[in-house]
Amino acid sequence: MNARTPAVARKPKIGLVAGGLGAYWPQFPDLLPQLRRSAERVTERMREFDAEVVDVGFISDAQEGAAAAEKLRAADCDLIVGFLTTYMTATMLVPIAQRSGAPVLLINLQPTEAMDHASFDTGAWLAYCGACPLPEMANAFERVGVPFRSVSGYLEDQRAWDRIGRWIRAAGVRSVLRHGRHGLMGHLYPGMYDVSTDLTMVTGNLGGHVEVLEFDDLRVRVQQVKDDEVEAKLAETREVFELADSVVEEDLAWAARVAVGLDRLVADFDLDSLAYYHRGLDGEIHEKLGAGMILGSSLLTARGVPAAGEYELRTSLAMLICDRFGAGGSFTELQALNFRDAVVEMGHDGPGHLAISERKPLLRGLGVYHGKRGWGVSVEFDVRHGPVTLVGLGQTRDGRYRIVASEGEVVGGPLLRIGNTTSRVDFGCDPGEWTDAWSASGVAHHWALATGRLLPELRALADLTGLELVEVAA
């Protein structure tokens, strides 16, 4: 049984309502048909996003607004988009904002870039008047305790649609967090206070469910793996990876067997992410399982089920956030500072996000894992060169989560060949100063390294989830 890919299975549900003041319709007969055409165009554009769109139509007064609010409440949307086609009163949208149970985004998209002042009459002007009610909505939302956010532009304004898309993607990530199932298997790496996570606070801050697993849950599934399944996983491995001469065939076959067991574990518990660690002793089965997880965890991460070692639940969640933004997100920590080249070297031993590797990832055989028991194969690669964003989930003394992020650029140069993921990141400043600022953010010693510049998306996610966003700049 193959694990499903959550990125495909869960799409954000976006509620859509358009409206204008009904008093205008008898006064200006051509206005409503024009506004309805604009609303139809918005519906078309909204359906182009990778989301389920629930369109409840056009409202003209408070009664219709209240009816739309009930429809959207029943639809259980992840984001409500209200299209202000012209002036409308706050009482038409406040019930929607209050009752829907979802964040609300108001959009003001006039028909074109500017009016034709020489030919426009009052009716033609009113089609461009969606900006007029925005301050009213902001004031009313503030007074009733509803967060306010908006995008203004014109119907075919790509900049505006890029911003709208950012909110929709953020709503999708929020939905994955709210409904996600996150596996936590094994026990805390001894002494790592920063990694220790209160499971109730995961649900309290993000929603979702943490499934507490034992290594025996993996053991019984690995024992059930058949030889032909191992051969299929080995074939997949040889296609995905370059194999170093140090790889021992027996260790590779064991890693493939564990990988098949991991696939079953993820499918059986319907997991969106996984964090794990087990210390083990004297080569017994649980130690062998822990040592054999790097291959399978990397393959899972590459297909949208982030897996992090060292029991790092908050980092597996950060990796999930990055992955759902389409940016990968590889398990990462500080490795060394290079003051000669002005870069920070970072990565991790163990699993990585294969989909964002600069080159074909390498499997290297290791006779010993540093800081961990066991031996076997480990993943080695450099994250794709270019802009990157570091994303971590920190926790404050009162239990609140915060997103911590910093943008930099992965650049080429010499890398260690020790079976670790390693990247050289240029933050445009002294590596020591950046490291001090990053450490002071409260991020903890693991995070996700993602491709691209994600701060705009993370700002939207922080707004929708109510999490604090700490931006560490150069």
VEXTOR-204210 format. One record per residue (C-alpha): residue number from 1; residue in one letter; x, y, z. Coordinates in nm, 2 decimals, padded with zeros to 4 digits. Layout:
// residues N
PT; num; residu; u; v; w
PT; NUM; a; X; Y; Z
...
***
This chain:
// residues 474
PT; num; residu; u; v; w
PT; 1; m; 00.00; 00.00; 00.00
PT; 2; n; 00.15; 00.34; -00.10
PT; 3; a; 00.11; 00.65; 00.11
PT; 4; r; -00.11; 00.91; -00.05
PT; 5; t; 00.04; 01.25; -00.12
PT; 6; p; -00.14; 01.50; 00.11
PT; 7; a; -00.06; 01.79; -00.12
PT; 8; v; -00.30; 01.64; -00.37
PT; 9; a; -00.55; 01.51; -00.12
PT; 10; r; -00.62; 01.84; 00.06
PT; 11; k; -00.70; 02.15; -00.14
PT; 12; p; -00.81; 02.48; 00.03
PT; 13; k; -01.18; 02.55; 00.01
PT; 14; i; -01.23; 02.92; -00.08
PT; 15; g; -01.57; 03.09; -00.03
PT; 16; l; -01.65; 03.36; -00.28
PT; 17; v; -01.92; 03.63; -00.26
PT; 18; a; -01.96; 03.95; -00.47
PT; 19; g; -02.18; 04.24; -00.39
PT; 20; g; -02.29; 04.60; -00.43
PT; 21; l; -02.55; 04.84; -00.30
PT; 22; g; -02.90; 04.74; -00.43
PT; 23; a; -03.02; 05.11; -00.42
PT; 24; y; -02.81; 05.17; -00.74
PT; 25; w; -02.98; 04.91; -00.96
PT; 26; p; -03.31; 05.10; -01.04
PT; 27; q; -03.12; 05.43; -01.07
PT; 28; f; -02.86; 05.30; -01.32
PT; 29; p; -03.00; 05.00; -01.51
PT; 30; d; -02.67; 04.93; -01.69
PT; 31; l; -02.47; 04.91; -01.37
PT; 32; l; -02.57; 04.57; -01.23
PT; 33; p; -02.51; 04.38; -01.55
PT; 34; q; -02.17; 04.52; -01.58
PT; 35; l; -02.08; 04.44; -01.21
PT; 36; r; -02.21; 04.08; -01.26
PT; 37; r; -01.98; 04.04; -01.56
PT; 38; s; -01.69; 04.16; -01.34
PT; 39; a; -01.80; 03.91; -01.07
PT; 40; e; -01.81; 03.63; -01.34
PT; 41; r; -01.45; 03.72; -01.44
PT; 42; v; -01.34; 03.70; -01.08
PT; 43; t; -01.50; 03.36; -01.04
PT; 44; e; -01.31; 03.25; -01.36
PT; 45; r; -00.98; 03.37; -01.22
PT; 46; m; -01.04; 03.22; -00.88
PT; 47; r; -01.11; 02.88; -01.03
PT; 48; e; -00.76; 02.88; -01.19
PT; 49; f; -00.61; 02.85; -00.84
PT; 50; d; -00.54; 02.50; -00.71
PT; 51; a; -00.84; 02.53; -00.47
PT; 52; e; -01.20; 02.43; -00.44
PT; 53; v; -01.41; 02.75; -00.49
PT; 54; v; -01.76; 02.78; -00.33
PT; 55; d; -01.93; 03.07; -00.51
PT; 56; v; -02.24; 03.19; -00.33
PT; 57; g; -02.32; 03.46; -00.59
PT; 58; f; -02.40; 03.83; -00.58
PT; 59; i; -02.56; 04.01; -00.29
PT; 60; s; -02.73; 04.35; -00.29
PT; 61; d; -02.85; 04.41; 00.07
PT; 62; a; -02.81; 04.30; 00.43
PT; 63; q; -03.06; 04.02; 00.40
PT; 64; e; -02.88; 03.86; 00.11
PT; 65; g; -02.56; 03.91; 00.30
PT; 66; a; -02.70; 03.72; 00.60
PT; 67; a; -02.82; 03.44; 00.37
PT; 68; a; -02.47; 03.42; 00.21
PT; 69; a; -02.31; 03.40; 00.55
PT; 70; e; -02.51; 03.09; 00.64
PT; 71; k; -02.42; 02.92; 00.31
PT; 72; l; -02.05; 03.00; 00.37
PT; 73; r; -02.07; 02.89; 00.73
PT; 74; a; -02.21; 02.55; 00.62
PT; 75; a; -01.94; 02.51; 00.35
PT; 76; d; -01.67; 02.52; 00.62
PT; 77; c; -01.43; 02.73; 00.40
PT; 78; d; -01.06; 02.80; 00.47
PT; 79; l; -01.08; 03.15; 00.34
PT; 80; i; -01.37; 03.38; 00.24
PT; 81; v; -01.31; 03.62; -00.05
PT; 82; g; -01.55; 03.92; -00.07
PT; 83; f; -01.55; 04.11; -00.40
PT; 84; l; -01.64; 04.47; -00.36
PT; 85; t; -01.77; 04.56; -00.70
PT; 86; t; -01.89; 04.91; -00.60
PT; 87; y; -02.00; 05.08; -00.28
PT; 88; m; -02.18; 04.85; -00.03
PT; 89; t; -02.26; 04.89; 00.33
PT; 90; a; -02.06; 04.72; 00.61
PT; 91; t; -02.38; 04.54; 00.73
PT; 92; m; -02.38; 04.34; 00.41
PT; 93; l; -02.04; 04.18; 00.49
PT; 94; v; -02.00; 04.19; 00.87
PT; 95; p; -02.23; 03.89; 00.91
PT; 96; i; -02.02; 03.69; 00.66
PT; 97; a; -01.70; 03.78; 00.85
PT; 98; q; -01.85; 03.70; 01.19
PT; 99; r; -02.04; 03.37; 01.10
PT; 100; s; -01.82; 03.20; 00.84
PT; 101; g; -01.56; 03.07; 01.09
PT; 102; a; -01.29; 03.15; 00.84
PT; 103; p; -01.05; 03.44; 00.77
PT; 104; v; -01.19; 03.70; 00.52
PT; 105; l; -01.01; 03.87; 00.23
PT; 106; l; -01.17; 04.16; 00.06
PT; 107; i; -01.08; 04.24; -00.30
PT; 108; n; -01.14; 04.56; -00.48
PT; 109; l; -01.08; 04.51; -00.85
PT; 110; q; -01.21; 04.78; -01.07
PT; 111; p; -01.28; 04.70; -01.44
PT; 112; t; -00.97; 04.86; -01.59
PT; 113; e; -00.66; 05.06; -01.48
PT; 114; a; -00.84; 05.40; -01.49
PT; 115; m; -01.17; 05.56; -01.58
PT; 116; d; -01.23; 05.74; -01.90
PT; 117; h; -01.31; 06.08; -01.74
PT; 118; a; -01.43; 06.25; -02.06
PT; 119; s; -01.70; 05.99; -02.13
PT; 120; f; -01.80; 05.85; -01.79
PT; 121; d; -02.13; 05.94; -01.62
PT; 122; t; -02.23; 05.85; -01.26
PT; 123; g; -02.33; 05.50; -01.35
PT; 124; a; -02.00; 05.42; -01.52
PT; 125; w; -01.81; 05.57; -01.23
PT; 126; l; -01.99; 05.35; -00.98
PT; 127; a; -01.84; 05.04; -01.14
PT; 128; y; -01.50; 05.18; -01.04
PT; 129; c; -01.61; 05.26; -00.68
PT; 130; g; -01.50; 04.94; -00.50
PT; 131; a; -01.24; 05.13; -00.31
PT; 132; c; -01.50; 05.35; -00.15
PT; 133; p; -01.63; 05.10; 00.11
PT; 134; l; -01.29; 04.96; 00.20
PT; 135; p; -01.22; 05.21; 00.49
PT; 136; e; -01.58; 05.15; 00.61
PT; 137; m; -01.52; 04.77; 00.61
PT; 138; a; -01.19; 04.81; 00.79
PT; 139; n; -01.34; 05.03; 01.06
PT; 140; a; -01.64; 04.80; 01.11
PT; 141; f; -01.42; 04.48; 01.11
PT; 142; e; -01.20; 04.64; 01.38
PT; 143; r; -01.50; 04.73; 01.60
PT; 144; v; -01.65; 04.39; 01.58
PT; 145; g; -01.32; 04.21; 01.64
PT; 146; v; -01.26; 04.06; 01.29
PT; 147; p; -00.91; 04.09; 01.14
PT; 148; f; -00.90; 04.30; 00.82
PT; 149; r; -00.70; 04.23; 00.50
PT; 150; s; -00.76; 04.34; 00.14
PT; 151; v; -00.62; 04.35; -00.21
PT; 152; s; -00.69; 04.64; -00.44
PT; 153; g; -00.62; 04.65; -00.82
PT; 154; y; -00.81; 04.60; -01.14
PT; 155; l; -00.96; 04.29; -01.30
PT; 156; e; -00.66; 04.19; -01.51
PT; 157; d; -00.40; 04.33; -01.27
PT; 158; q; -00.15; 04.05; -01.24
PT; 159; r; 00.02; 04.21; -00.94
PT; 160; a; -00.32; 04.20; -00.76
PT; 161; w; -00.38; 03.84; -00.86
PT; 162; d; -00.04; 03.74; -00.74
PT; 163; r; -00.13; 03.89; -00.40
PT; 164; i; -00.47; 03.71; -00.40
PT; 165; g; -00.29; 03.39; -00.49
PT; 166; r; -00.06; 03.44; -00.19
PT; 167; w; -00.35; 03.46; 00.05
PT; 168; i; -00.51; 03.15; -00.11
PT; 169; r; -00.18; 02.95; -00.08
PT; 170; a; -00.15; 03.06; 00.28
PT; 171; a; -00.51; 02.95; 00.35
PT; 172; g; -00.41; 02.61; 00.20
PT; 173; v; -00.12; 02.58; 00.44
PT; 174; r; -00.33; 02.69; 00.73
PT; 175; s; -00.58; 02.42; 00.63
PT; 176; v; -00.31; 02.15; 00.62
PT; 177; l; -00.20; 02.25; 00.97
PT; 178; r; -00.55; 02.26; 01.10
PT; 179; h; -00.65; 01.92; 00.96
PT; 180; g; -00.30; 01.76; 00.95
PT; 181; r; -00.19; 01.43; 01.12
PT; 182; h; 00.16; 01.45; 01.25
PT; 183; g; 00.35; 01.14; 01.36
PT; 184; l; 00.59; 01.15; 01.65
PT; 185; m; 00.78; 00.82; 01.69
PT; 186; g; 01.03; 00.71; 01.95
PT; 187; h; 01.16; 00.95; 02.22
PT; 188; l; 01.34; 01.28; 02.27
PT; 189; y; 01.71; 01.29; 02.19
PT; 190; p; 01.85; 01.30; 02.55
PT; 191; g; 01.92; 01.65; 02.67
PT; 192; m; 01.77; 01.85; 02.38
PT; 193; y; 01.55; 02.09; 02.58
PT; 194; d; 01.49; 02.30; 02.27
PT; 195; v; 01.34; 02.01; 02.08
PT; 196; s; 01.10; 01.91; 02.36
PT; 197; t; 00.75; 01.98; 02.24
PT; 198; d; 00.42; 01.99; 02.44
PT; 199; l; 00.18; 01.80; 02.21
PT; 200; t; -00.12; 02.00; 02.33
PT; 201; m; 00.05; 02.32; 02.22
PT; 202; v; 00.07; 02.18; 01.86
PT; 203; t; -00.31; 02.16; 01.85
PT; 204; g; -00.34; 02.48; 02.05
PT; 205; n; -00.13; 02.69; 01.82
PT; 206; l; -00.19; 02.52; 01.48
PT; 207; g; -00.47; 02.27; 01.51
PT; 208; g; -00.43; 01.92; 01.37
PT; 209; h; -00.35; 01.60; 01.55
PT; 210; v; -00.03; 01.44; 01.68
PT; 211; e; -00.02; 01.07; 01.65
PT; 212; v; 00.21; 00.92; 01.91
PT; 213; l; 00.39; 00.62; 01.76
PT; 214; e; 00.63; 00.36; 01.89
PT; 215; f; 00.92; 00.21; 01.69
PT; 216; d; 00.74; -00.12; 01.73
PT; 217; d; 00.47; 00.03; 01.50
PT; 218; l; 00.75; 00.05; 01.24
PT; 219; r; 00.91; -00.29; 01.34
PT; 220; v; 00.60; -00.50; 01.27
PT; 221; r; 00.55; -00.33; 00.93
PT; 222; v; 00.91; -00.38; 00.83
PT; 223; q; 00.89; -00.75; 00.93
PT; 224; q; 00.59; -00.79; 00.68
PT; 225; v; 00.79; -00.64; 00.39
PT; 226; k; 00.84; -00.90; 00.10
PT; 227; d; 01.16; -00.94; -00.10
PT; 228; d; 00.99; -00.82; -00.42
PT; 229; e; 00.89; -00.50; -00.25
PT; 230; v; 01.25; -00.45; -00.14
PT; 231; e; 01.37; -00.50; -00.50
PT; 232; a; 01.12; -00.24; -00.62
PT; 233; k; 01.24; 00.01; -00.36
PT; 234; l; 01.60; -00.06; -00.45
PT; 235; a; 01.52; 00.01; -00.82
PT; 236; e; 01.36; 00.34; -00.72
PT; 237; t; 01.66; 00.42; -00.50
PT; 238; r; 01.91; 00.36; -00.79
PT; 239; e; 01.70; 00.58; -01.01
PT; 240; v; 01.68; 00.87; -00.76
PT; 241; f; 02.03; 00.86; -00.61
PT; 242; e; 02.39; 00.83; -00.72
PT; 243; l; 02.55; 00.56; -00.51
PT; 244; a; 02.90; 00.62; -00.36
PT; 245; d; 03.15; 00.33; -00.36
PT; 246; s; 03.12; 00.33; 00.02
PT; 247; v; 02.76; 00.19; 00.01
PT; 248; v; 02.74; -00.16; 00.14
PT; 249; e; 02.48; -00.37; -00.04
PT; 250; e; 02.35; -00.52; 00.28
PT; 251; d; 02.30; -00.18; 00.44
PT; 252; l; 02.13; -00.05; 00.13
PT; 253; a; 01.89; -00.35; 00.12
PT; 254; w; 01.81; -00.29; 00.49
PT; 255; a; 01.74; 00.08; 00.43
PT; 256; a; 01.51; -00.02; 00.14
PT; 257; r; 01.32; -00.26; 00.36
PT; 258; v; 01.28; 00.00; 00.62
PT; 259; a; 01.16; 00.25; 00.35
PT; 260; v; 00.88; 00.02; 00.25
PT; 261; g; 00.78; -00.02; 00.61
PT; 262; l; 00.78; 00.36; 00.65
PT; 263; d; 00.55; 00.38; 00.35
PT; 264; r; 00.31; 00.15; 00.52
PT; 265; l; 00.33; 00.33; 00.85
PT; 266; v; 00.25; 00.67; 00.68
PT; 267; a; -00.04; 00.51; 00.49
PT; 268; d; -00.18; 00.32; 00.79
PT; 269; f; -00.18; 00.63; 01.02
PT; 270; d; -00.27; 00.88; 00.74
PT; 271; l; 00.03; 01.10; 00.83
PT; 272; d; 00.11; 01.44; 00.68
PT; 273; s; 00.45; 01.45; 00.86
PT; 274; l; 00.68; 01.24; 01.08
PT; 275; a; 00.94; 01.31; 01.34
PT; 276; y; 01.14; 01.03; 01.50
PT; 277; y; 01.43; 00.92; 01.71
PT; 278; h; 01.54; 00.61; 01.90
PT; 279; r; 01.87; 00.56; 02.07
PT; 280; g; 01.89; 00.18; 02.06
PT; 281; l; 02.16; -00.04; 02.21
PT; 282; d; 02.42; -00.30; 02.09
PT; 283; g; 02.28; -00.35; 01.74
PT; 284; e; 01.93; -00.46; 01.85
PT; 285; i; 01.63; -00.43; 01.62
PT; 286; h; 01.52; -00.08; 01.73
PT; 287; e; 01.87; 00.06; 01.68
PT; 288; k; 01.88; -00.10; 01.33
PT; 289; l; 01.54; 00.05; 01.25
PT; 290; g; 01.65; 00.40; 01.36
PT; 291; a; 01.98; 00.37; 01.16
PT; 292; g; 01.79; 00.25; 00.85
PT; 293; m; 01.54; 00.53; 00.83
PT; 294; i; 01.74; 00.79; 00.63
PT; 295; l; 01.66; 00.66; 00.28
PT; 296; g; 01.29; 00.61; 00.34
PT; 297; s; 01.25; 00.94; 00.53
PT; 298; s; 01.42; 01.13; 00.24
PT; 299; l; 01.20; 00.96; -00.02
PT; 300; l; 00.89; 01.05; 00.19
PT; 301; t; 01.00; 01.41; 00.23
PT; 302; a; 01.05; 01.44; -00.15
PT; 303; r; 00.69; 01.33; -00.21
PT; 304; g; 00.53; 01.56; 00.04
PT; 305; v; 00.54; 01.38; 00.38
PT; 306; p; 00.83; 01.57; 00.56
PT; 307; a; 01.03; 01.34; 00.79
PT; 308; a; 01.27; 01.48; 01.05
PT; 309; g; 01.51; 01.30; 01.28
PT; 310; e; 01.60; 01.38; 01.64
PT; 311; y; 01.23; 01.38; 01.74
PT; 312; e; 01.20; 01.73; 01.59
PT; 313; l; 00.83; 01.77; 01.56
PT; 314; r; 00.83; 02.15; 01.53
PT; 315; t; 01.08; 02.13; 01.24
PT; 316; s; 00.88; 01.86; 01.06
PT; 317; l; 00.59; 02.11; 01.08
PT; 318; a; 00.81; 02.39; 00.95
PT; 319; m; 00.91; 02.15; 00.66
PT; 320; l; 00.55; 02.08; 00.59
PT; 321; i; 00.48; 02.46; 00.57
PT; 322; c; 00.76; 02.50; 00.32
PT; 323; d; 00.66; 02.20; 00.12
PT; 324; r; 00.30; 02.32; 00.08
PT; 325; f; 00.43; 02.66; -00.04
PT; 326; g; 00.60; 02.46; -00.31
PT; 327; a; 00.95; 02.54; -00.18
PT; 328; g; 01.07; 02.21; -00.04
PT; 329; g; 01.21; 02.24; 00.31
PT; 330; s; 01.50; 02.03; 00.41
PT; 331; f; 01.60; 01.93; 00.77
PT; 332; t; 01.88; 02.18; 00.87
PT; 333; e; 02.10; 02.30; 01.15
PT; 334; l; 02.42; 02.51; 01.17
PT; 335; q; 02.74; 02.33; 01.07
PT; 336; a; 03.02; 02.59; 01.05
PT; 337; l; 03.09; 02.95; 00.96
PT; 338; n; 03.31; 03.04; 00.67
PT; 339; f; 03.45; 03.39; 00.73
PT; 340; r; 03.68; 03.38; 00.43
PT; 341; d; 03.39; 03.33; 00.19
PT; 342; a; 03.13; 03.51; 00.41
PT; 343; v; 02.89; 03.22; 00.41
PT; 344; v; 02.71; 03.01; 00.67
PT; 345; e; 02.74; 02.64; 00.62
PT; 346; m; 02.43; 02.45; 00.72
PT; 347; g; 02.26; 02.11; 00.67
PT; 348; h; 02.21; 01.79; 00.86
PT; 349; d; 02.30; 01.43; 00.88
PT; 350; g; 02.02; 01.21; 00.79
PT; 351; p; 01.71; 01.28; 00.57
PT; 352; g; 01.68; 01.57; 00.33
PT; 353; h; 01.43; 01.70; 00.07
PT; 354; l; 01.55; 01.54; -00.24
PT; 355; a; 01.33; 01.75; -00.47
PT; 356; i; 01.53; 02.06; -00.40
PT; 357; s; 01.88; 01.92; -00.45
PT; 358; e; 02.12; 02.11; -00.67
PT; 359; r; 02.23; 01.79; -00.83
PT; 360; k; 02.14; 01.42; -00.82
PT; 361; p; 02.16; 01.34; -00.45
PT; 362; l; 02.42; 01.10; -00.33
PT; 363; l; 02.39; 00.80; -00.10
PT; 364; r; 02.71; 00.75; 00.10
PT; 365; g; 02.78; 00.45; 00.32
PT; 366; l; 02.89; 00.54; 00.68
PT; 367; g; 03.05; 00.30; 00.93
PT; 368; v; 02.94; 00.53; 01.21
PT; 369; y; 02.67; 00.80; 01.25
PT; 370; h; 02.80; 01.09; 01.46
PT; 371; g; 02.61; 01.14; 01.78
PT; 372; k; 02.38; 00.85; 01.70
PT; 373; r; 02.41; 00.47; 01.73
PT; 374; g; 02.42; 00.25; 01.42
PT; 375; w; 02.55; 00.27; 01.07
PT; 376; g; 02.43; 00.24; 00.71
PT; 377; v; 02.36; 00.48; 00.42
PT; 378; s; 02.31; 00.85; 00.45
PT; 379; v; 02.21; 01.13; 00.21
PT; 380; e; 02.44; 01.39; 00.08
PT; 381; f; 02.34; 01.69; -00.14
PT; 382; d; 02.35; 02.07; -00.17
PT; 383; v; 02.02; 02.26; -00.18
PT; 384; r; 01.95; 02.42; -00.52
PT; 385; h; 02.16; 02.73; -00.57
PT; 386; g; 01.98; 03.07; -00.56
PT; 387; p; 01.74; 03.24; -00.32
PT; 388; v; 01.64; 03.04; -00.01
PT; 389; t; 01.44; 03.10; 00.31
PT; 390; l; 01.51; 02.95; 00.65
PT; 391; v; 01.18; 02.87; 00.83
PT; 392; g; 01.16; 02.75; 01.19
PT; 393; l; 00.89; 02.72; 01.45
PT; 394; g; 01.00; 02.87; 01.78
PT; 395; q; 00.82; 02.85; 02.11
PT; 396; t; 00.80; 03.12; 02.37
PT; 397; r; 00.80; 03.08; 02.75
PT; 398; d; 00.42; 03.10; 02.76
PT; 399; g; 00.38; 02.82; 02.50
PT; 400; r; 00.30; 03.04; 02.20
PT; 401; y; 00.45; 02.94; 01.87
PT; 402; r; 00.63; 03.18; 01.64
PT; 403; i; 00.75; 03.15; 01.29
PT; 404; v; 01.11; 03.25; 01.25
PT; 405; a; 01.25; 03.32; 00.90
PT; 406; s; 01.55; 03.46; 00.72
PT; 407; e; 01.62; 03.50; 00.35
PT; 408; g; 01.96; 03.43; 00.19
PT; 409; e; 02.12; 03.28; -00.11
PT; 410; v; 02.28; 02.94; -00.15
PT; 411; v; 02.61; 02.97; -00.34
PT; 412; g; 02.86; 02.73; -00.48
PT; 413; g; 03.19; 02.63; -00.32
PT; 414; p; 03.36; 02.34; -00.14
PT; 415; l; 03.15; 02.11; 00.07
PT; 416; l; 03.22; 01.83; 00.31
PT; 417; r; 03.18; 01.47; 00.18
PT; 418; i; 03.06; 01.30; 00.50
PT; 419; g; 02.71; 01.19; 00.41
PT; 420; n; 02.54; 01.51; 00.52
PT; 421; t; 02.32; 01.76; 00.34
PT; 422; t; 02.53; 02.08; 00.33
PT; 423; s; 02.47; 02.42; 00.18
PT; 424; r; 02.66; 02.75; 00.18
PT; 425; v; 02.42; 03.03; 00.25
PT; 426; d; 02.51; 03.40; 00.19
PT; 427; f; 02.30; 03.64; 00.40
PT; 428; g; 02.48; 03.95; 00.28
PT; 429; c; 02.65; 04.02; 00.61
PT; 430; d; 02.91; 03.89; 00.84
PT; 431; p; 02.84; 03.53; 00.91
PT; 432; g; 02.90; 03.57; 01.29
PT; 433; e; 02.66; 03.87; 01.31
PT; 434; w; 02.39; 03.68; 01.13
PT; 435; t; 02.44; 03.37; 01.35
PT; 436; d; 02.40; 03.57; 01.66
PT; 437; a; 02.08; 03.74; 01.53
PT; 438; w; 01.94; 03.40; 01.42
PT; 439; s; 02.01; 03.23; 01.75
PT; 440; a; 01.86; 03.52; 01.95
PT; 441; s; 01.53; 03.47; 01.76
PT; 442; g; 01.44; 03.17; 01.97
PT; 443; v; 01.43; 02.94; 01.67
PT; 444; a; 01.59; 02.63; 01.83
PT; 445; h; 01.87; 02.45; 01.66
PT; 446; h; 01.68; 02.29; 01.37
PT; 447; w; 01.47; 02.44; 01.09
PT; 448; a; 01.37; 02.40; 00.73
PT; 449; l; 01.58; 02.52; 00.44
PT; 450; a; 01.35; 02.61; 00.15
PT; 451; t; 01.40; 02.74; -00.20
PT; 452; g; 01.29; 03.08; -00.30
PT; 453; r; 01.19; 03.40; -00.11
PT; 454; l; 00.90; 03.30; 00.12
PT; 455; l; 00.86; 03.60; 00.35
PT; 456; p; 00.55; 03.74; 00.16
PT; 457; e; 00.39; 03.40; 00.19
PT; 458; l; 00.49; 03.36; 00.55
PT; 459; r; 00.35; 03.71; 00.64
PT; 460; a; 00.02; 03.60; 00.50
PT; 461; l; 00.03; 03.27; 00.69
PT; 462; a; 00.12; 03.45; 01.01
PT; 463; d; -00.18; 03.68; 00.96
PT; 464; l; -00.42; 03.39; 00.90
PT; 465; t; -00.30; 03.17; 01.19
PT; 466; g; -00.24; 03.45; 01.44
PT; 467; l; 00.12; 03.34; 01.48
PT; 468; e; 00.40; 03.59; 01.54
PT; 469; l; 00.65; 03.62; 01.25
PT; 470; v; 01.01; 03.70; 01.34
PT; 471; e; 01.21; 03.81; 01.04
PT; 472; v; 01.59; 03.79; 01.09
PT; 473; a; 01.74; 04.03; 00.83
PT; 474; a; 02.10; 04.09; 00.73
***
